């Protein structure tokens, strides 16, 4: 509740109620084709891969907005096999981009069938160029 006095000396009382709505995102199921994920971020920025990769993966994010001074966040859930793999190549609309991994080192994937590793990327657009920051949460 806020109390204020207007210019005529009259006391005013207002009450503002705020409500936070739940935010949710669509998770899209993908299948790797030759260990390549082609993900249309215009459809969803969250991917779930249920079939384990058989080698290092390439992630190609398509339809990414190219407006400067913007960030697009993308998250990929990967179900691992008995040998785990990470994305080693990242493309934005087919053009290669370097992944700058958190801590300066690429993560070590979980090598246990059925475990899920989560890879998140911040695609930062500045001066018509991309900077890609990558993080991982492993072994779910």
C-alpha positions in Angstrom: 0.0 0.0 0.0 1.3 3.4 -0.9 0.2 6.7 0.7 0.8 10.0 -1.0 -0.4 13.6 -0.7 -1.5 15.3 -3.9 -1.0 19.0 -4.7 -4.3 20.0 -3.1 -3.3 18.4 0.2 -5.6 15.5 -0.2 -4.4 12.1 1.1 -4.4 9.4 -1.5 -4.1 5.7 -0.9 -3.4 3.1 -3.6 -3.0 -0.6 -3.4 -1.2 -2.6 -6.1 -1.2 -6.3 -6.3 1.4 -8.2 -8.3 1.1 -11.7 -9.6 3.9 -13.7 -11.2 2.7 -16.0 -13.9 4.4 -19.3 -14.5 6.7 -19.3 -17.5 7.0 -22.5 -19.4 8.8 -23.5 -22.6 8.1 -26.2 -25.2 10.4 -29.2 -25.2 10.8 -30.6 -28.7 11.9 -34.2 -29.2 14.7 -34.7 -31.7 16.5 -37.7 -33.2 20.1 -37.3 -34.2 20.9 -37.9 -37.8 24.6 -39.1 -38.0 25.2 -37.5 -34.6 23.9 -34.1 -35.9 21.1 -32.2 -34.2 19.4 -29.7 -36.4 17.3 -27.6 -34.1 14.9 -24.9 -35.3 14.8 -22.3 -32.5 11.8 -20.7 -34.1 9.9 -23.8 -32.9 11.5 -24.3 -29.5 14.8 -23.5 -27.7 14.7 -26.7 -25.7 15.5 -30.1 -27.2 15.3 -33.6 -25.8 17.3 -36.4 -27.5 16.1 -39.8 -26.3 18.5 -42.0 -28.4 22.1 -42.0 -27.3 24.7 -40.5 -29.7 27.4 -42.8 -31.1 30.1 -40.2 -31.5 30.8 -36.5 -30.7 27.8 -34.4 -31.8 27.3 -31.4 -34.0 24.5 -29.0 -32.9 23.2 -26.8 -35.7 20.8 -24.2 -34.4 18.6 -22.8 -37.3 16.4 -19.7 -37.6 18.3 -17.9 -34.8 17.4 -14.2 -34.8 20.4 -12.1 -35.9 19.5 -8.9 -34.2 22.6 -7.3 -32.6 22.8 -6.8 -28.8 20.6 -9.9 -28.2 21.1 -13.2 -26.5 19.3 -16.5 -27.4 19.4 -19.3 -24.9 19.3 -22.9 -26.0 19.2 -26.1 -23.9 19.7 -29.6 -25.1 19.0 -32.7 -23.0 21.0 -35.7 -24.2 20.3 -39.3 -23.1 23.7 -40.9 -23.0 24.7 -44.5 -23.8 27.4 -46.6 -22.2 29.9 -44.2 -23.8 29.0 -40.6 -23.4 29.5 -37.8 -25.9 29.4 -34.0 -26.0 28.7 -31.5 -28.8 32.2 -30.6 -30.2 30.9 -28.7 -33.1 28.3 -25.9 -33.0 26.7 -24.2 -35.9 24.4 -21.3 -36.2 22.4 -21.6 -39.4 25.1 -23.8 -40.8 28.0 -21.6 -40.0 30.6 -22.8 -37.4 30.9 -21.0 -34.0 33.4 -21.7 -31.3 32.0 -23.0 -28.0 33.5 -21.2 -25.0 32.9 -23.8 -22.2 32.4 -22.7 -18.6 35.7 -23.0 -16.8 37.7 -23.1 -20.0 37.4 -26.8 -20.6 34.9 -29.0 -22.4 32.9 -31.1 -20.1 33.4 -34.9 -19.6 30.1 -36.6 -20.6 28.4 -39.3 -18.5 29.3 -42.8 -19.7 26.3 -44.6 -18.3 23.4 -45.8 -20.4 20.2 -43.9 -19.8 21.8 -41.0 -17.9 20.9 -37.5 -19.1 23.4 -34.7 -19.7 22.2 -31.2 -20.1 24.0 -28.7 -22.4 23.0 -25.0 -22.4 24.3 -22.3 -24.7 24.0 -18.6 -24.7 24.2 -17.3 -28.3 25.3 -13.7 -28.0 25.0 -11.5 -31.1 27.2 -8.4 -31.1 28.6 -6.4 -34.1 27.1 -9.0 -36.5 29.2 -11.8 -34.9 28.4 -14.7 -32.5 29.9 -15.5 -29.2 28.8 -18.9 -27.8 29.0 -19.6 -24.1 28.4 -23.3 -23.2 27.7 -24.9 -19.8 26.7 -28.4 -18.8 25.0 -30.2 -16.0 25.9 -33.9 -16.1 24.8 -37.3 -14.8 21.1 -37.1 -14.1 
